[in-house]
């Protein structure tokens, strides 16, 4: 494999390097997380970001058509012939004035980066194509993940579309929305349902993969995060290469925020941008480890010397109290985010903040996003719910330019959407009320009418 790309421990004191082909995804010296690193001095780096626009004229080449691989000079670990693409990353950055009004921002300042347009319906395909490519480079025949549903849907689709590998997915019992489960089943993944939650499943899949030599595609895999950098490149491109003031992203396993921080650091170091945007991460209030540690306990990256005992004692207390993640935003129902140190690093480099949003706040924001013309799943709406708070607090100004990443499609979790808009109190109660959601302030309820022309006409005249 190329000697121009390798893996490197993120701990600045350790900095151990690991061969590109290694698939253990842990530093052999200190057990820390790894980055994919490059010998940039020996690689052809574009002089300006505008260079990437030229790829549009070459869209008959699948690598230039992909919204991920057309930026491949920014993560050059794979020879072109090995790259596995299924046309991911054809996503949209849409100006969202109606949502801007909801959060109190000026028109023209808020953009929604809609990752639901990916082949499997979530942002995961950006990273999966990169990890899958690396898996192929290492000769893997099986790939595994633990998932709250989107990583598994993405892995299943790549395995089915390429017929190159067998997908093995671990999910917590009762913790996955039907939209996502149906994808794993439909695309033929071996689906292992564990009596536990995502945090349990992630622990198990790491051990099982090691034992059976199965390639792991969870976001502890640094190649995943290389592909996810392109979400930021596409936002910059949509904003005509102007850097926004803020990027807002939901926080689950904290892969995205880690990847975005790395993207902006590299762009700055390579002289392709002159400043980085600030990053805002929004946890679900029922799964708020990162918010607690960063915002409430003041945990910081501290140039790599972060207070590990503080982190460990928080986790120990969480386990002692048997505190489990619990939120309707099932995608981010995670209490042990595997990328936490990388996320701290990203926030230090980009001047970040962390907030939390309740299920009520996320569902209300979701309805407003939908009413503005883009459908997303509950976890994605954490962005707008968090943004509303940050504008109220004055942390984000109504004049700032902000891009919120809508990570997953509305059809991923139709149950949550229907329960919010339902006219039937029993349906609302069963799905939302008993989980603490009090009201559906922006519900669009179906109108019940008799099967009678005059009554139908009357109802339409009354409501539309
Ligand atoms: N949004 C959606 C729709 C997700 O599916 C996830 C994570 C996140 C946000 C959180 O992203 O981990 O980068 O902070 N879903 C994973 C899964 C855990 O298994 O599908 P993160």
Boltz pocket constraint, residues with backbone or C-beta under 6 A from the ligand:
constraints:
  - pocket:
      binder: B
      contacts: [[A, 122], [A, 124], [A, 146], [A, 147], [A, 148], [A, 149], [A, 150], [A, 151], [A, 152], [A, 219], [A, 250], [A, 251], [A, 252], [A, 253], [A, 254], [A, 255], [A, 256], [A, 257], [A, 331], [A, 332], [A, 377], [A, 379], [A, 380], [A, 407], [A, 408]]
      max_distance: 6.0
